[in-house]
Amino acid sequence: MIVTYPTGEKIDLNTGLRPTQVHIEDIAHALSLICRYGGHCREYYSVAQHSCILSNSLQSMEEYDQDTRRRLAAIALFHDASEAYIGDIIKDVKYSNRVQGLAQLETEIQAVIYKRFGLAPTLQDLEIIKHKEQELVAQELFSFICSGVPPKDRDIIVSQSASEAKQMFLEYSSILNIVDR
């Protein structure tokens, strides 16, 4: 059983996560304390900060109209929200044939979260976000994992504290009009 913070929801993933158990404050808090890449970074870099940077990059895409950018930014902000309940599991582990059902559990939790906040990503939305995330991962590798000089078109990401990342996640949620209903 998971007892979330700060709301204190008691969640049994064996019986399934219900939309009424999902709260932005719990997600922001948990993601701000979870380090990307299983903690294998030079310094702390949270899933919350990653999600905010990705959301912001989609909000800035000029090739889409304002409504599309807002929708993509909202979906991107919550694209890893399932990790608030199951942690950030390294991709090689998540999709390993030695760990049966983990990827499916993540997909089910993610669907409940999207439903809770009225987000209905299409396959095309998810592909756009995935492409943008791959660009961000390249930037993260130079900022937190690899040594050397980053490519000229990439800025170094400066790590935020957990409290800064949590606050930014909550602010982005508010700006995007995503609220607990």
Contact map, one row per residue, 1 for C-alpha under 8 A:
1110000001111000000000000000000000000000000000000000000000000000000000000000000000000000000000000000000000000000000000000000000000000000000000000000000000000000000000000000000000000
1111000011110000000000000000000000000000000000000000000000000000000000000000000000001000000000000000000000000000000000000000000000000000000000000000000000000000000000000000000000000
1111100111100000000000000000000000000000000000000000000000000000000000000000000000000000000000000000000000000000000000000000000000000000000000000000000000000000000000000000000000000
0111111111100000000000000100000000000000000000000000000000000000000000000000000000000000000000000000000000000000000000000000000000000000000000000000000000000000000000000000000000000
0011111110000000000000001100110000000000000000000000000000000000000000000000000000000000000000000000000000000000000000000000000000000000000000000000000000000000000000000000000000000
0001111100000000000000001100100000000000000000000000000000000000000000000000000000000000000000000000000000000000000000000000000000000000000000000000000000000000000000000000000000000
0001111110000000000000101100000000000000000000000000000000000000000000000000000000000000000000000000000000000000000000000000000000000000000000000000000000000000000000000000000000000
0011111111000000000000000000000000000000000000000000000000000000000000000000000000000000000000000000000000000000000000000000000000000000000000000000000000000000000000000000000000000
0111101111100000000010000000000000000000000000000000000000000000000000000000000000000000000000000000000000000000000000000000000000000000000000000000000000000000000000000000000000000
1111000111110000000010000000000000000000000000000000000000000000000000000000000000000000000000000000000000000000000000000000000000000000000000000000000000000000000000000000000000000
1111000011111001100010000000000000000000000000000000000000000000000000000000000000000000000000000000000000000000000000000000000000000000000000000000000000000000000000000000000000000
1100000001111111100000000000000000000000000000000000000000000000000000000000000000000000000000000000000000000000000000000000000000000000000000000000000000000000000000000000000000000
1000000000111111100000000000000000000000000000000000000000000000000000000000000000000000000000000000000000000000000000000000000000000000000000000000000000000000000000000000000000000
0000000000011111000000000000000000000000000000000000000000000000000000000000000000000000000000000000000000000000000000000000000000000000000000000000000000000000000000000000000000000
0000000000011111100000000000000000000000000000000000000000000000000000000000000000000000000000000000000000000000000000000000000000000000000000000000000000000000000000000000000000000
0000000000111111110000000000000000000000000000000000000000000000000000000000000000000000000000000000000000001000000000000000000000000000000000000000000000000000000000000000000000000
0000000000111011111011000000000000000000000000000000000000000000000000000000000000000000000000000000000000001001000000000000000000000000000000000000000000000000000000000000000000000
0000000000000001111111000000000000000000000000000000000000000000000000000000000000000000000000000000000000000001000000000000000000000000000000000000000000000000000000000000000000000
0000000000000000111111000000000000000000000000000000000000000000000000000000000000000000000000000000000000000001101100000000000000000000000000000000000000000000000000000000000000000
0000000000000000011111100000000000000000000000000000000000000000000000000000000000000000000000000000000000000000000100000000000000000000000000000000000000000000000000000000000000000
0000000011100000111111100000000000000000000000000000000000000000000000000000000000000000000000000000000000000000000000000000000000000000000000000000000000000000000000000000000000000
0000000000000000111111110110000000000000000000000000000000000000000000000000000000000000000000000000000000000000100100000000000000000000000000000000000000000000000000000000000000000
0000001000000000000111111110000000000000000000000000000000000000000000000000000000000000000000000000000000000000000000000000000000000000000000000000000000000000000000000000000000010
0000000000000000000001111111000000000000000000000000000000000000000000000000000000000000000000000000000000000000000000000000000000000000000000000000000000000000000000000100100000110
0000111000000000000000111111100000000000000000000000000000000000000000000000000000000000000000000000000000000000000000000000000000000000000000000000000000000000000000000100000000000
0001111000000000000001111111110000000000000000000000000000000000000000000000000000010000000000000000000000000000000000000000000000000000000000000000000000000000000000000000000000000
0000000000000000000001111111111000000000000000000000000000000000000000000000000010010000000000000000000000000000000000000000000000000000000000000000000000000000000000000000000000000
0000000000000000000000011111111100000000000000010000000000000000000000000000000000000000000000000000000000000000000000000000000000000000000000000000000000000000000001101100000000000
0000110000000000000000001111111110000000000000000000000000000000000000000000000000000000000000000000000000000000000000000000000000000000000000000000000000000000000001000000000000000
0000100000000000000000000111111111000000000000000000000000000000000000000000000000011000000000000000000000000000000000000000000000000000000000000000000000000000000000000000000000000
0000000000000000000000000011111111000000000001110000000000000000000000000000000010110000000000000000000000000000000000000000000000000000000000000000000000000000000001000000000000000
0000000000000000000000000001111111100000000001111000000000000000000000000000000000000000000000000000000000000000000000000000000000000000000000000000000000000000011011000000000000000
0000000000000000000000000000111111100000000001100000000000000000000000000000000000000000000000000000000000000000000000000000000000000000000000000000000000000000010000000000000000000
0000000000000000000000000000011111110000000001110000000000000000000000000000000000000011000000000000000000000000000000000000000000000000000000000000000000000000000000000000000000000
0000000000000000000000000000000111111110000111100000000000000000000000000000000000000001000000000000000000000000000000000000000000000000000000000000000000000000000000000000000000000
0000000000000000000000000000000001111111100111100000000000000000000000000000000000000001000000000000000000000000000000000000000000000000000000000000000000000000000000000000000000000
0000000000000000000000000000000000111111100000000000000000000000000000000000000000000001110000000000000000000000000000000000000000000000000000000000000000000000000000000000000000000
0000000000000000000000000000000000111111000000000000000000000000000000000000000000000001110000000000000000000000000000000000000000000000000000000000000000000000000000000000000000000
0000000000000000000000000000000000111111100100000000000000000000000000000000000000000000000000000000000000000000000000000000000000000000000000000000000000000000000000000000000000000
0000000000000000000000000000000000011111110000000000000000000000000000000000000000000000000000000000000000000000000000000000000000000000000000001000000000000000000000000000000000000
0000000000000000000000000000000000011011111110000000000000000000000000000000000000000000000000000000000000000000000000000000000000000000000000011000000000000000000000000000000000000
0000000000000000000000000000000000000001111100000000000000000000000000000000000000000000000000000000000000000000000000000000000000000000000000011000000000000000000000000000000000000
0000000000000000000000000000000000000000111110000000000000000000000000000000000000000000000000000000000000000000000000000000000000000000000000010000000000000010000000000000000000000
0000000000000000000000000000000000110010111111000000000000000000000000000000000000000000000000000000000000000000000000000000000000000000000000000000000000000010100000000000000000000
0000000000000000000000000000000000110000101111101100000000000000000000000000000000000000000000000000000000000000000000000000000000000000000000010000000000000011000000000000000000000
0000000000000000000000000000001111110000000111111100000000000000000000000000000000000000000000000000000000000000000000000000000000000000000000000000000000000001010010000000000000000
0000000000000000000000000000001111110000000011111110000000000000000000000000000100000001000000000000000000000000000000000000000000000000000000000000000000000000000000000000000000000
0000000000000000000000000001001101000000000001111111000000000000000000000000000000000000000000000000000000000000000000000000000000000000000000000000000000000000000011001000000000000
0000000000000000000000000000000100000000000011111111100000000000000000000000000000000000000000000000000000000000000000000000000000000000000000000000000000000001000011011000000000000
0000000000000000000000000000000000000000000011111111110000000000000000000000000000000000000000000000000000000000000000000000000000000000000000000000000000000000000000000000000000000
0000000000000000000000000000000000000000000000111111111000000000000000000001111100000000000000000000000000000000000000000000000000000000000000000000000000000000000000001000000000000
0000000000000000000000000000000000000000000000011111111100000000000000000001100000000000000000000000000000000000000000000000000000000000000000000000000000000000000000011001000000000
0000000000000000000000000000000000000000000000001111111110000000000000000000000000000000000000000000000000000000000000000000000000000000000000000000000000000000000000000000000000000
0000000000000000000000000000000000000000000000000111111111000000000000001001100000000000000000000000000000000000000000000000000000011001000000000000000000000000000000000000000000000
0000000000000000000000000000000000000000000000000011111111100000000000011111100000000000000000000000000000000000000000000000000000000000000000000000000000000000000000000000000000000
0000000000000000000000000000000000000000000000000001111111110000000000001000000000000000000000000000000000000000000000000000000000000000000000000000000000000000000000000000000000000
0000000000000000000000000000000000000000000000000000111111111000000000001000000000000000000000000000000000000000000000000000000000010000000000000000000000000000000000000000000000000
0000000000000000000000000000000000000000000000000000011111111000000011011001000000000000000000000000000000000000000000000000000010010000000000000000000000000000000000000000000000000
0000000000000000000000000000000000000000000000000000001111111000000011011000000000000000000000000000000000000000000000000000000000000000000000000000000000000000000000000000000000000
0000000000000000000000000000000000000000000000000000000111111100000010000000000000000000000000000000000000000000000000000000000000000000000000000000000000000000000000000000000000000
0000000000000000000000000000000000000000000000000000000011111111000010000000000000000000000000000000000000000000000000000000000000000000000000000000000000000000000000000000000000000
0000000000000000000000000000000000000000000000000000000000011111100000000000000000000000000000000000000000000000000000000000000000000000000000000000000000000000000000000000000000000
0000000000000000000000000000000000000000000000000000000000001111100000000000000000000000000000000000000000000000000000000000000000000000000000000000000000000000000000000000000000000
0000000000000000000000000000000000000000000000000000000000001111110110000000000000000000000000000000000000000000000000000000000000000000000000000000000000000000000000000000000000000
0000000000000000000000000000000000000000000000000000000000000111111110000000000000000000000000000000000000000000000000000000000000000000000000000000000000000000000000000000000000000
0000000000000000000000000000000000000000000000000000000000000001111111000000000000000000000000000000000000000000000000000000000000000000000000000000000000000000000000000000000000000
0000000000000000000000000000000000000000000000000000000000000000111111100000000000000000000000000000000000000000000000000000000000000000000000000000000000000000000000000000000000000
0000000000000000000000000000000000000000000000000000000000000001111111110000000000000000000000000000000000000000000000000000000000000000000000000000000000000000000000000000000000000
0000000000000000000000000000000000000000000000000000000001111001111111111000000000000000000000000000000000000000000000000000000000000000000000000000000000000000000000000000000000000
0000000000000000000000000000000000000000000000000000000001100000011111111100000000000000000000000000000000000000000000000000000000000000000000000000000000000000000000000000000100000
0000000000000000000000000000000000000000000000000000000000000000001111111110000000000000000000000000000000000000000000100000000000000000000000000000000000000000000000000000000000000
0000000000000000000000000000000000000000000000000000001001100000000111111111000000000000000000000000000000000000000000000000100010000000000000000000000000000000000000000000000000000
0000000000000000000000000000000000000000000000000000011111100000000011111111100000000000000000000000000000000000000000000000000000000000000000000000000000000000000000000000000100000
0000000000000000000000000000000000000000000000000000001000000000000001111111110000000000000000000000000000000000000000100000000000000000000000000000000000000000000000000000100101000
0000000000000000000000000000000000000000000000000000001000000000000000111111111000000000000000000000000000000000010000101000000000000000000000000000000000000000000000000000000000000
0000000000000000000000000000000000000000000000000011011001000000000000011111111100000000000000000000000000000000000000000000000010000000000000000000000000000000000000000000000000000
0000000000000000000000000000000000000000000000000011011000000000000000001111111110000000000000000000000000000000000000000000000000000000000000000000000000000000000000001001100000000
0000000000000000000000000000000000000000000000000010000000000000000000000111111110000000000000000000000000000000110000000000000000000000000000000000000000000000000000000000000000000
0000000000000000000000000000000000000000000000000010000000000000000000000011111111000000000000000000000000000100000000000000000000000000000000000000000000000000000000000000000000000
0000000000000000000000000000000000000000000000100010000000000000000000000001111111110000000000000000000000000100000000000000000000000000000000000000000000000000000000000000000000000
0000000000000000000000000010001000000000000000000000000000000000000000000000111111111000000000000000000000000100100000000000000000000000000000000000000000000000000000000000000000000
0000000000000000000000000000000000000000000000000000000000000000000000000000001111111110000000000000000001101100100000000000000000000000000000000000000000000000000000000000000000000
0000000000000000000000000000001000000000000000000000000000000000000000000000000111111111100000000000000001000000000000000000000000000000000000000000000000000000000000000000000000000
0000000000000000000000000110011000000000000000000000000000000000000000000000000111111110000000000000000000000000000000000000000000000000000000000000000000000000000000000000000000000
0100000000000000000000000000010000000000000000000000000000000000000000000000000011111110000000000000000000000000000000000000000000000000000000000000000000000000000000000000000000000
0000000000000000000000000000000000000000000000000000000000000000000000000000000001111111100000000000000001000000000000000000000000000000000000000000000000000000000000000000000000000
0000000000000000000000000000000001000000000000000000000000000000000000000000000001111111100000000000000000000000000000000000000000000000000000000000000000000000000000000000000000000
0000000000000000000000000000000001111100000000100000000000000000000000000000000000100111110000000000000000000000000000000000000000000000000000000000000000000000000000000000000000000
0000000000000000000000000000000000001100000000000000000000000000000000000000000000100111111011000000000000000000000000000000000000000000000000000000000000000000000000000000000000000
0000000000000000000000000000000000001100000000000000000000000000000000000000000000000001111111000000000000000000000000000000000000000000000000000000000000000000000000000000000000000
0000000000000000000000000000000000000000000000000000000000000000000000000000000000000000111111100000000000000000000000000000000000000000000000000000000000000000000000000000000000000
0000000000000000000000000000000000000000000000000000000000000000000000000000000000000000011111110000000000000000000000000000000000000000000000000000000000000000000000000000000000000
0000000000000000000000000000000000000000000000000000000000000000000000000000000000000000111111110010000000000000000000000000000000000000000000000000000000000000000000000000000000000
0000000000000000000000000000000000000000000000000000000000000000000000000000000000000000111111110010011000000000000000000000000000000000000000000000000000000000000000000000000000000
0000000000000000000000000000000000000000000000000000000000000000000000000000000000000000001111111010011000000000000000000000000000000000000000000000000000000000000000000000000000000
0000000000000000000000000000000000000000000000000000000000000000000000000000000000000000000111111111000000000000000000000000000000000000000000000000000000000000000000000000000000000
0000000000000000000000000000000000000000000000000000000000000000000000000000000000000000000000111111000000000000000000000000000000000000000000000000000000000000000000000000000000000
0000000000000000000000000000000000000000000000000000000000000000000000000000000000000000000000011111000000000000000000000000000000000000000000000000000000000000000000000000000000000
0000000000000000000000000000000000000000000000000000000000000000000000000000000000000000000011111111110000000000000000000000000000000000000000000000000000000000000000000000000000000
0000000000000000000000000000000000000000000000000000000000000000000000000000000000000000000000011111111000000000000000000000000000000000000000000000000000000000000000000000000000000
0000000000000000000000000000000000000000000000000000000000000000000000000000000000000000000000000011111110000000000000000000000000000000000000000000000000000000000000000000000000000
0000000000000000000000000000000000000000000000000000000000000000000000000000000000000000000001100011111111000000000000000000000000000000000000000000000000000000000000000000000000000
0000000000000000000000000000000000000000000000000000000000000000000000000000000000000000000001100001111111100000000000000000000000000000000000000000000000000000000000000000000000000
0000000000000000000000000000000000000000000000000000000000000000000000000000000000000000000000000000111111110000000000000000000000000000000000000000000000000000000000000000000000000
0000000000000000000000000000000000000000000000000000000000000000000000000000000000000000000000000000111111111000000000000000000000000000000000000000000000000000000000000000000000000
0000000000000000000000000000000000000000000000000000000000000000000000000000000001100100000000000000011111111100000000000000000000000000000000000000000000000000000000000000000000000
0000000000000000000000000000000000000000000000000000000000000000000000000000000001000000000000000000001111111110000000000000000000000000000000000000000000000000000000000000000000000
0000000000000000000000000000000000000000000000000000000000000000000000000000000000000000000000000000000111111111000000000000000000000000000000000000000000000000000000000000000000000
0000000000000001100000000000000000000000000000000000000000000000000000000000000001000000000000000000000011111111100000000000000000000000000000000000000000000000000000000000000000000
0000000000000000000000000000000000000000000000000000000000000000000000000000001111000000000000000000000001111111110000000000000000000000000000000000000000000000000000000000000000000
0000000000000000000000000000000000000000000000000000000000000000000000000000000000000000000000000000000000111111111000000000000000000000000000000000000000000000000000000000000000000
0000000000000000111000000000000000000000000000000000000000000000000000000000000000000000000000000000000000011111111100000000000000000000000000000000000000000000000000000000000000000
0000000000000000001001000000000000000000000000000000000000000000000000000000010011000000000000000000000000001111111110000000000000000000000000000000000000000000000000000000000000000
0000000000000000000000000000000000000000000000000000000000000000000000000010010000000000000000000000000000000111111111111000000000000000000000000000000000000000000000000000000000000
0000000000000000001000000000000000000000000000000000000000000000000000000000000000000000000000000000000000000011111111110000000000000000000000000000000000000000000000000000000000000
0000000000000000001101000000000000000000000000000000000000000000000000000000000000000000000000000000000000000001111111100000000000000000000000000000000000000000000000000000000000011
0000000000000000000000000000000000000000000000000000000000000000000000000000000000000000000000000000000000000000111111100000000000000000000000000000000000000000000000000000000001111
0000000000000000000000000000000000000000000000000000000000000000000000000000000000000000000000000000000000000000011111110000000000000000000000000000000000000000000000000000000000000
0000000000000000000000000000000000000000000000000000000000000000000000100110000000000000000000000000000000000000011111111000000000000000000000000000000000000000000000000000000000000
0000000000000000000000000000000000000000000000000000000000000000000000000000000000000000000000000000000000000000011001111100000000000000000000000000000000000000000000000000000000000
0000000000000000000000000000000000000000000000000000000000000000000000000010000000000000000000000000000000000000010000111111110000000000000000000000000000000000000000000000000000000
0000000000000000000000000000000000000000000000000000000000000000000000000000000000000000000000000000000000000000000000011111110000000000000000000000000000000000000000000000000000000
0000000000000000000000000000000000000000000000000000000000000000000000000000000000000000000000000000000000000000000000001111111000000000000000000000000000000000000000000000000000000
0000000000000000000000000000000000000000000000000000000000000000000000000000000000000000000000000000000000000000000000001111111100000000000000000000000000000000000000000000000000000
0000000000000000000000000000000000000000000000000000000000000000000000010000000000000000000000000000000000000000000000001111111110000000000000000000000000000000000000000000000000000
0000000000000000000000000000000000000000000000000000000000000000000000000000000000000000000000000000000000000000000000001111111111000000000000000000000000000000000000000000000000000
0000000000000000000000000000000000000000000000000000000000000000000000000000000000000000000000000000000000000000000000000011111111100000000000000000000000000000000000000000000000000
0000000000000000000000000000000000000000000000000000000000000000000000000000000000000000000000000000000000000000000000000001111111110000000000000000000000000000000000000000000000000
0000000000000000000000000000000000000000000000000000000001000000000000010001000000000000000000000000000000000000000000000000111111111000000000000000000000000000000000000000000000000
0000000000000000000000000000000000000000000000000000000000000000000000000000000000000000000000000000000000000000000000000000011111111100000000000000000000000000000000000000000000000
0000000000000000000000000000000000000000000000000000000000000000000000000000000000000000000000000000000000000000000000000000001111111110000000000000000000000000000000000000000000000
0000000000000000000000000000000000000000000000000000010011000000000000000000000000000000000000000000000000000000000000000000000111111111000000000000000000000000000000000000000000000
0000000000000000000000000000000000000000000000000000010000000000000000000000000000000000000000000000000000000000000000000000000011111111100000000000000000000000000000000000000000000
0000000000000000000000000000000000000000000000000000000000000000000000000000000000000000000000000000000000000000000000000000000001111111110000000000000000000000000000000000000000000
0000000000000000000000000000000000000000000000000000000000000000000000000000000000000000000000000000000000000000000000000000000000111111111000000000000000000000000000000000000000000
0000000000000000000000000000000000000000000000000000010000000000000000000000000000000000000000000000000000000000000000000000000000011111111100000000000000000000000000000000000000000
0000000000000000000000000000000000000000000000000000000000000000000000000000000000000000000000000000000000000000000000000000000000001111111110000000000000000000000000000000000000000
0000000000000000000000000000000000000000000000000000000000000000000000000000000000000000000000000000000000000000000000000000000000000111111111000000000000000000000000000000000000000
0000000000000000000000000000000000000000000000000000000000000000000000000000000000000000000000000000000000000000000000000000000000000011111111100000010001111000000000000000000000000
0000000000000000000000000000000000000000000000000000000000000000000000000000000000000000000000000000000000000000000000000000000000000001111111111000000000011000000000000000000000000
0000000000000000000000000000000000000000000000000000000000000000000000000000000000000000000000000000000000000000000000000000000000000000111111111100000000000000000000000000000000000
0000000000000000000000000000000000000000000000000000000000000000000000000000000000000000000000000000000000000000000000000000000000000000011111111111110000010000000000000000000000000
0000000000000000000000000000000000000000000000000000000000000000000000000000000000000000000000000000000000000000000000000000000000000000001111111100010000011100000000000000000000000
0000000000000000000000000000000000000000111010000000000000000000000000000000000000000000000000000000000000000000000000000000000000000000000111111100000000000000000000000000000000000
0000000000000000000000000000000000000001110000000000000000000000000000000000000000000000000000000000000000000000000000000000000000000000000111111110000000000000000000000000000000000
0000000000000000000000000000000000000000000000000000000000000000000000000000000000000000000000000000000000000000000000000000000000000000000011111111000000000000000000000000000000000
0000000000000000000000000000000000000000000000000000000000000000000000000000000000000000000000000000000000000000000000000000000000000000000001001111100000000000000000000000000000000
0000000000000000000000000000000000000000000000000000000000000000000000000000000000000000000000000000000000000000000000000000000000000000000001000111110000000000000000000000000000000
0000000000000000000000000000000000000000000000000000000000000000000000000000000000000000000000000000000000000000000000000000000000000000000001000011111000000000000000000000000000000
0000000000000000000000000000000000000000000000000000000000000000000000000000000000000000000000000000000000000000000000000000000000000000001001100001111101110000000000000000000000000
0000000000000000000000000000000000000000000000000000000000000000000000000000000000000000000000000000000000000000000000000000000000000000000000000000111111000000000000000000000000000
0000000000000000000000000000000000000000000000000000000000000000000000000000000000000000000000000000000000000000000000000000000000000000000000000000011111100000000000000000000000000
0000000000000000000000000000000000000000000000000000000000000000000000000000000000000000000000000000000000000000000000000000000000000000000000000000001111100000000000000000000000000
0000000000000000000000000000000000000000000000000000000000000000000000000000000000000000000000000000000000000000000000000000000000000000001000000000011111110000000000000000000000000
0000000000000000000000000000000000000000000000000000000000000000000000000000000000000000000000000000000000000000000000000000000000000000001000000000010111111000000000000000000000000
0000000000000000000000000000000000000000000000000000000000000000000000000000000000000000000000000000000000000000000000000000000000000000001101100000010001111100000000000000000000000
0000000000000000000000000000000000000000000000000000000000000000000000000000000000000000000000000000000000000000000000000000000000000000001100100000000000111110000000000000000000000
0000000000000000000000000000000000000000000000000000000000000000000000000000000000000000000000000000000000000000000000000000000000000000000000100000000000011111000000000000000000000
0000000000000000000000000000000000000000001110000000000000000000000000000000000000000000000000000000000000000000000000000000000000000000000000000000000000001111100000000000000000000
0000000000000000000000000000000000000000000011001000000000000000000000000000000000000000000000000000000000000000000000000000000000000000000000000000000000000111111110000000000000000
0000000000000000000000000000000000000000000100000000000000000000000000000000000000000000000000000000000000000000000000000000000000000000000000000000000000000011111110000000000000000
0000000000000000000000000000000110000000000001000000000000000000000000000000000000000000000000000000000000000000000000000000000000000000000000000000000000000001111111000000000000000
0000000000000000000000000000000100000000000000000000000000000000000000000000000000000000000000000000000000000000000000000000000000000000000000000000000000000001111111100000000000000
0000000000000000000000000000000000000000000000000000000000000000000000000000000000000000000000000000000000000000000000000000000000000000000000000000000000000001111111110000000000000
0000000000000000000000000000000100000000000001011000000000000000000000000000000000000000000000000000000000000000000000000000000000000000000000000000000000000001111111111000000000000
0000000000000000000000000001101100000000000000011000000000000000000000000000000000000000000000000000000000000000000000000000000000000000000000000000000000000000011111111100000000000
0000000000000000000000000001000000000000000000000000000000000000000000000000000000000000000000000000000000000000000000000000000000000000000000000000000000000000001111111110000000000
0000000000000000000000000000000000000000000000001001000000000000000000000000000000000000000000000000000000000000000000000000000000000000000000000000000000000000000111111111000000000
0000000000000000000000000001000000000000000000011011000000000000000000000000100000000000000000000000000000000000000000000000000000000000000000000000000000000000000011111111100000000
0000000000000000000000011001000000000000000000000000000000000000000000000000000000000000000000000000000000000000000000000000000000000000000000000000000000000000000001111111110000000
0000000000000000000000000000000000000000000000000000000000000000000000000000000000000000000000000000000000000000000000000000000000000000000000000000000000000000000000111111111000000
0000000000000000000000000000000000000000000000000001000000000000000000000000100000000000000000000000000000000000000000000000000000000000000000000000000000000000000000011111111100000
0000000000000000000000010000000000000000000000000000000000000000000000000100100000000000000000000000000000000000000000000000000000000000000000000000000000000000000000001111111111100
0000000000000000000000000000000000000000000000000000000000000000000000000000000000000000000000000000000000000000000000000000000000000000000000000000000000000000000000000111111111100
0000000000000000000000000000000000000000000000000000000000000000000000000000000000000000000000000000000000000000000000000000000000000000000000000000000000000000000000000011111111000
0000000000000000000000000000000000000000000000000000000000000000000001001100000000000000000000000000000000000000000000000000000000000000000000000000000000000000000000000001111111000
0000000000000000000000000000000000000000000000000000000000000000000000000000000000000000000000000000000000000000000000000000000000000000000000000000000000000000000000000000111111100
0000000000000000000000000000000000000000000000000000000000000000000000000100000000000000000000000000000000000000000010000000000000000000000000000000000000000000000000000000111111110
0000000000000000000000010000000000000000000000000000000000000000000000000000000000000000000000000000000000000000000010000000000000000000000000000000000000000000000000000000110011111
0000000000000000000000110000000000000000000000000000000000000000000000000000000000000000000000000000000000000000000110000000000000000000000000000000000000000000000000000000000001111
0000000000000000000000000000000000000000000000000000000000000000000000000000000000000000000000000000000000000000000110000000000000000000000000000000000000000000000000000000000000111
